[in-house]
Amino acid sequence: MDVLEKMRELVNKLNEYAYHYYVLDNPIISDKEYDELYDRLVTLERETGVVMSDSPTKKVGGEIITAFKSVTHRSRLYSLDKVKSEGELYEWERRILKAVRPDGYTVEYKYDGLTLVLTYEGGQFMRAVTRGNGIVGEDVTAQVLTIKSVPLSIPFKGAVEVQGEGLMRLSELKRYNETAIEPLKNARNAAAGAIRNLDPKETAKRNLDIIFYGVNYIEGERLESQQQAFEFLKKNRFRTGHHVFCGDIKAVMDEIRKIDEKRHSLDFMIDGAVVKVNSFSYREALGYTDKFPRWAVAYKFEAEEITTIVEDVVWNVGRTGKLTPLALLSPVELSGATVRRATLNNYIDIQRKKVKKGCRVLVRRSNDVIPEILGATEYFPGNEEIAILSKCPACGFGLHFDSINLFCQNYYGCEPQIVGRLEHFASKDAMDIEGLSEMTALQLHRELGVHYPHELYHLTEADLLRLEGFKEKKSRNLLDAIQKSKDTTLERFLYALAISNIGRKSASDLANRFGTLEKVLSATAEQLLEIEDFGEIMTRSILDFFGSEYGKIAVKGLLDAGVRVKGAEVNAGGKFAGEAVVFTGSLSSLTRSEAQQLVRREGGVIFQSVSKKTTLVVAGEDVGSKLDKARQLGIKVIGEAEFLERLR
């Protein structure tokens, strides 16, 4: 396997894990394992200079839930880069010192709850929004109003957005569980579940709290430092948490050790400490990467560990045909939860960790996510080797072993693959067919013989009424949702096809590059490779899919069924036609996403980084290294005024 294939595998894994963690609230791997895979991907991206279009390193993370109204944040919310040792923290500071000489740092708790942004205008509470994907969040005003520590009015009369962490205190979790019909297992999911509950009365029962630590936007007043931000929060009656000013990085590390020593005595969950450059002017000079602020970092604490027995290993088949092993464990208590299963990545992972049926293994769990097996610690008589499978456990078909993973070759007849593709087709970011869950997809396949997505559009009410659990109302709702999905965008359509290695971002890039489905279907390898971050693997995946029997049947079947695909709004003769444009720095008259959309509509293509393929760089204020690279490569650079003039 070459390095790009390794990167693709890591990107696919991390995106799948993030979906389970942030959308389903049903994590399937530990924070520790996710961090290790993420760090491995970051290392490979640095070594190769390649960042795939759907890489989680571009992404903040987190999806919008459709039950709530979407709200665009005034100022983008970023996630934090991570360090796990004193050496990595000092390396982070060395990078900072190359650009600025900070006047000091603040150290705060890294709360393990749900990020919330509250807006006040005229001194009155207006709304509360989740972080969402960092640009757009969910309106959870009614739920946050149940939190007693949220002030409904503040002395400050200008518009202001403040950021905090919604959480459930451990004492409240214990009190709640004493009378609960269904006890809650951990505080983090308890808080997230309460905020996302559509019934505010249910939210109120959990008696949540919120701790504030940031000012995202403020009107008519300029804050100069994180210390001033905390003073502003306190003055305006917001509950603030632990924050200590440190003059140098040694003092920062000393404070982190103190926090680590006392974290188990706190009444709420933390999983690390957050270190921030104190001065806002220095922060502006340091700027941001595509995902993280350069002026802040999260110091992650070590996860907890325990040993237990592996009772069995089962294999799950995904929609791509890949088999993933899952260890079934003797139940054991760890971090306040009963652990019964643990992740094993693949067959090579089983061998590397020397796991056998019946052996004792070291298990690590970080808060609320599924544990990982770190390795075997003890063997007993009768322990069984975990043999590599020769046949698919779901369909009995032969398997392909690519030196790391096992794949079922029965693409057209393996039930988990078929059901997985149907569920993916109906998912929110694809065709958005509400009510078509994994269980419903399984029923449709088993009882009605649905194999291809286009067969969904031929279902009748009589068909659905044959299924267990389907009455007239449920049947009609599903049929209405299926019919509604017939009008879709090119981006959603391409993503819904479940093309291997093509995620939402790359589907969007395809749509923006070619504009129509017809042009995508006729695209050549050379044209695909011109798209930023599209390499040989992604290009081959697209060509193979549309050239395959399945791909041809799927596309033709959907179009014949009446699916109408709206092309991307691209003006081939527009003012940026033929341009590959990169934005750097902040614009004063419009957001970067708005500017990028205008370029796309005028025929241009957006790149995230400067390369030899870039033809134009638009530079705003507080520009970063992209401008330097553009000048080195001799690429044309224009300012915001010239950009707007060109649009006019």
Protein Blocks (a to p, Z undefined) as FASTA:
>chain_A
ZZklmmmmmmmmmmmmmmmmmmnopafbdfklmmmmmmmmmmmmmmnopacfklcklpgb
icddfkbccdddfbdcddddddfbfklmmmmmmmmmmmmccfbdcdddddddddddddde
ehiafbdcdfknomaccdfklmmmmpmklcfbdfblbdcdddddddddfklmmmmmmmgf
bdcfbfklmmmmmmmpmblklmmmnopadddfbdfbdghiacfbfklmmmmmmmnopacd
dddddfbfklmmmmmmmmmmmmmmpcbdcfbdcdddfblklmmmnopafkbcfkbccddd
dddddddddfbdcddddfkopacdddddddddeehiacfbdcdfblmlmmmnopaehiac
ddddehjaccddfbdfbdcehiacddddfbdfklopacddehlaccdfblmlgmklmmmm
mmmmmmmklnopghiafklmmmmmmmnopabfklmmmpcfklmmmpghiafklmmmmmmm
mmmmmpccfklmmmmnopghiafklmmmmmmmnopaklmmmpcfklmmmpghiafklmmm
mmmmmmpmklmmmmmmmmmnopacddddddfkbmkgoiacddedjdfkbcfklmmmmmmm
nopacdfbdcfklcbdcddehiafklmmmmmnopacddfklmmmmmZZ
